[in-house]
């Protein structure tokens, strides 16, 4: 979870914690888990902690909570490195939907998780009015159904980023909110762990969001989103979406077809019309019928004018409050649809800037590996491992060394050259 491309309750990017690393295995694979972050001595950080202590005391944090937390807070240079490189990878809409958000593996794991926790999910749906499939989809994208909640000390991570000063005020607010979690007794210092940016638990709340929206669904007196029991975490996500205007029984969106010659300048979240108005402009669902009416709708084209198109409603806007990325919001909506038994996206995904589709890039990775240039997996996302393998192949074959995929490279590999 990263801090680019969105203003969000998590402060993170469109990619979930369990997203692919790029050009290799998914993060859920043991071989690709990053090594534990280790603190390094930093006198300037120690001086900053001493100054922060005065501000925290003035903000109402008890010395009994504050002092042990600060003693244990170490400077984590890897956190700063992650923050700096968060926008390193770009992915097409097809990559994001097919390889990450709504992959076959995530659908299968989601159905299993839904079955295991059905009674809890239905009880949460009843209380907060957010469909169980939607709650499960958020859980799936944020922590791969609780299997990847993050293991970095939140106090150290947020203190490091507050000290770094690039977004010091934001992260100092997160650090103070994390200390208030400890002061309230919702969890222990040892258990207060999450992502490198301080996102925590099954649904990856940052501390300030936890402070405002986390709930004690189990009734044990603690809002425990870190527990192996996901109940509080899932209910907290439902509470958040409910507070952001979720409408039970309404769709998040519907895939539509555009008529020939349609003015795509009408697309965008800033242009909202009634469904009857959109139908009057020629929009139809994928079976040729008038789109269903779930209130004021916007047309979005996440893959350009030739790619899949969606009319989106209030529930889509509610998801955007969780994560202000259209890719993410479609990912949540579409994953929830698949968990509810609906079908895949039917529009044509568009090729990337190199004219390649997801399966083309996967084939490049498979063929490179077969030729002895290991890409460390075939996920279709061209990251450092794949770029290194391409460079090695190009160098070995006397080709210009670019490290970039292309259709010419694919055709050459297919010939066995």
N, C-alpha and C positions, 0 to 999 in steps of 0.2 A: 504494500500500500504506500503510495507516494503522494507528494504534495503539489503535483503539477496538474494542469488541464482542468481543474475544477475548484469551485468553492463549495465545500461540503461539510457535513457533520463530522466526517472523519478527518478532513484535511488531507485526503489522499488522492491518488490518481484513479483513472478509469480502470486500471487493472486491479483485480482482486489479489489478496495476499497469496492465493494459490495459483496465480497465473503462471504461464510458462516463462522460463528465463530467457528464451530466445536462442534458437539454433541448438537446442539440446533437449534434455528430458524435462518434464514438468517439475515444479518445485516439490510435488508430493513424492517424487522418487528419491530414495535415500541417497543416491549418488550425487544429487544436485543440491542437497541442503547446504546452505552456507555454514562455514565453520563458526563456532560460537564467538561472539564479539568479546574482546578482552580490553579492559580499560588500560590506559597508558598514563604515566605521570605527566602532569601539566600544571606547573605552579600558577599560571595565569588563571586556569580553571579553578584552582583552590582559592585564589583570591576572590574570584567572582562568587563562589559559594559563600564566602564569609560576608560579602556585601548583600547577597540575596537573602541570607538569614535574617538580616534586619528588616528587609521588606516583607518577608513571609510572616515574621512575628507581628509586624504592624497590620498585616492582612488577617490576623486572627488564627494563625496556625500555632498550635501549642508546641512549646519547646520539647515536650516529651515525645511528640510525633516527629518534629522537624529535625532534631539533632541526630537521632539514629539514621534517619533517611538520608541526610546530607553526608554523614560519615560513610555510608555505603555507596554514595553516588560517585561513580568514576567517569572520567572523560573517555568517550568512545569515538575515536577518529573514524571508525568505519561507518558510524551513523552520519557523520558529515559527508563522507564520500558517497553514501547512498543518496543523500539529499541533493548533492551536486549532479549526479548522473541520472536523475529520475526520468528525464525526457529522452533517454538515449535511444530507445526503440520506438519505431512507428509501426503500426499494424493496420492492415486494411480492415474494412468492415467484415469481410469474409473471415479473415484470420481471427478477429475478436469473437465473432459469433461461433464459428465452426470449431476452432481450436481451443478456445478458452471458455467463454461464457456458457455455451450450450453444446459442448462436445458430447459425444456419445457416452464417454466415461462420466461426465458430470450429471447427465440425465439419469444414467443407471444408478449412480451413487445416491442421487436425490430421491429416486423412487424408493430405494432401500431405506434411507433415512426417514422419509415420509411415513413409511410403513411402521418402522420401529417406534416413532414418536407421534403416531396418529392421534392418540387421545389427548396428549398435551397440545398439539398443534390445533386441534379442533376447539379445545377449551380456550386457547388464546384467541382464535378467530371469533368465538362467541363473545368474549369480553371486549375486544378492541375493534371488531368489525373489519379486520384485514384477513383475506382468504389465506387458508393454511398453505396453499401452494405458493403464494407470494412470499410468505414468511420463509418457507423452505428455500425458495430461490435466493433470497437475500443471504441466508445462511450458507448456501452453496457457493455463491460468488465471494463472500467475504472471508470464509475460513474453510472452504471445502468441507462443509457440514461438520465443523468443529475439529477437524483433524489437524488444522494448521492455524493455531490461534496466536502464534508468536511467542518467543521465549526470551525476549530482551527486557532487562529491567526498565520499567517505565520511568522511574525517577532518574536513572542515569541517562536514558535517551532524551527525555525532555529537557533535563538540565544541560546536557551537551549542546542541544540545538538552541536553547535560550542563550547560552554563553556565546555561541557562534555569531549571534547578532544579526544574521541575514534576515531572520524573521524572529528576532529576539522577543519582542512583546507578545507575539502569538504563542510562542512556546513557553514563555514564562507563565502565561495564563494557564497553559496546559499543566505545567509543573505544579502550580498552586492548586489547581483542581484535583490533581492526583494526590497531593498531600491531604486535601480535604476528604478524599475517599478513605485514606488511612485513618484520619481523625474520626470519621463517622463509624469506623469499624466494619465496613463492608467486606474488606479483605485484609490480608497481612502484607507487610513489606515484601516478604519472600515470594508471595503469590502475585504481586502486582507486576505482571509481565505482559508484553504484547509485541507489536511490530516496532521497527526502528523509529517510526514517527510517533509512537505512543498510542496507537490504536489497539484496543484490547478486546479480548473475549470472543465469543462465538460470532458476533455480528460487528466486531471491530469498531467500537465506539472510542472516540478520543475522550480524554477526561472531562472536558467541559460539556460534551454531549451527554456523557454518562451522568454528570451532575444534574442536568436538566430533565433527562428523559428515561433513565434507567428505572426499572420497577422490580419490586420484590414479589414475583408471581407465586413463588412457593410458600410465602407467608412465614418464613423463618427469621425475619427481622433483618436480613441482609440482601442487598441487591447484588447477587453473586453471578456476574456474567462470565467468570473465569472457571467455574466448576465444570466437571465432566458432565453434570446434569445441565442440559442447555436451556432449561425452562426460563430462567430469568433473562438470559440473553435473547432468546427468541421473542419473549413477551416485550422486552424493551424495544426491539426493532419494530414490533407491531404498534406499540404505543407511539413511537416516533412517527411512523407513517400515518397513523390515525390523527395525530396532532397536526400533521401537514396536509390534512384535507382528504385522506383516502375515502373513497365511496364504495362501500361494500356492494357487490353484485354488478358493478360497472366494469367494463373492459379498460385496460390501460391504453389499448390501441388496436388497430386492425390493419392488416396488410391490404393495399389497394393497387389497382391498375390505373394508370393515367391514360387519357385519350390521346390520340395522335395530335400533335401540335399544341399540347398543353403548355401554358405559360408557367414555367418552373419558378419564375420570379415570385409567384404567390406562395411558395414553400417557405418554411421557417417557423420557428416557435413564436415569432413576433406577429404572425398573421393568423388570427383565430376567426373561424366562421362557423355557422351552424352546419350540421351534417347535410341538411337539405340544400344549403347553398353549394357545398362541395359536390353533391350529387348533380346539382344543376350545371356544374362546370364539367360534368362527364366522368367523375371519379366513380369507380365501381369496386366492389370487393373482388377477390380472386376468382369467384365463381360467377361474376358478371351481374351481381345484384347490387341494389343500393346499399351503401355501408350502414351498419347498425348505428343507431343514434344513442350516444352516451354523453350528450352535452356538447358544449363548444369544443371545436376540434382544430388542431393545426396539422398541416401536412409537413412531414419531414422526409428528406432524401439523404440518408446517411452515407450512401454509396454513389452519390451523383444522380444525374437525371436518368441514366439508363439502369440504375440498380433498383433494389427493392424500395418500395415507397410505403409509408405508413400514415394513416390518420391517427393522431394521438389525443387523448382526453385528459381529464383532471388527474386520474391516477398516474399517468405518465409524469405529470408535473410534480406529483407527490414524490415519486421515485427520484426525480431530479433534485429534490431537496435533500435526499440522502447522499446523492452523488451527482454533481452537475455535469454529467457527461451523457450525451445522447446514446453513445455506444453502450454505456453501462445500463442506462434506463431501458433500452431495448433488450439488452441481455437479461435483465431481471424479468421484464415482461414476457419475453419469449420463453425463457426457462420455465417460468411459472405455467405458461400455456402447455409446454411439453409435459410437465409433471401432471397436468390436468388431463392429459390424453389428446391434446390438439396436435396438429401436424406441423411440419417444418416450414420455414420461409420458402416461398415459391418463386419469388422474383430472381432475376439473374444477378449474381454477384459479379462485380467488375474486376478486371485484372489490375495488378499493381503498376507502378510507374515503369516497370521493365516488361510489361505485357504478360506477366505470369499470374496464374491463379494459384490458389493454395495447394492443390494437388500437384501442380508443376513444380513448386518449390520443394514439396515433400519428395518428389521423384529425384530432383537434383541431389537432395541430401542422401537418399538411399543409394543412388548410383555412385556418388562420391565415396561413400563409406565402403561400398562393394569394391571400388577401385583402389582402396587402401588409404583414402583420405577421410578420416573419421570425423563426422560432424557431431558426434555425441547425441544422436537421436534424429528423428525425422518428423518434426512437428510442423514444418512448413514456415517457421519463423526464422528469418536469416539474422542470427545474432553472432556474437564473436566466434563461437565454435565453427559455425558454418563459413563465416568469412575467412577464418584461418585456413580451413580445409580448401576453400576455393582458391585462395592465394597459392597454397602449396601445389595444388593441381596445375594451376596456370603456369607456375614457375617450372614444374617438372616437364610440362609439355611445350615449353618455349613460347608461351602466349603472353600477351600484355597482362601484367599482374594488377588486377583491380580489386579482387576480393568480393566482387558483386555478381549476383546471379543474372542470367540473361537467357533468352530463348536460344541463342546460338550455343551457349554453354550446355543447355539441356539437350539440344540436338546432338552435339558432339558426344556427350556422355551416353546418349542412347545408341550411338553408333559404336560405342566401345573404344573411341579414339583416345 
